[in-house]
């Protein structure tokens, strides 16, 4: 079994991506579970002859789905060069701030 140096930058980047993936999959699981419960509840409470296909029955799935899509974009779409430069700059700033506090 190969061991990894936790101080290695590539390891840290991979760990960060795994954390993002885990967060997204947790979000996706919650989305599916909650929306399945909502569908079951709504179907059980339909009036005779009432259609399920009404906006109120899709409100949560629609707007939460938009949030889930935004989360997926941040996890799965590679960062633009601008974002990478901004992150690197911010990391340097925070590290410098931390180092100045330690002095």
Buried (B, 14 or more C-beta within 10 A) or exposed (E): EEEEEEEEEEEEEEEEEEEBEEEBEEBEEEBEEEBEEBBEEBEEEEEEEEEEEEEEBBEBBEEBEEEBEEBEEEBEEEEEEEEEEEEEEEEEEEEEEEEEEEE
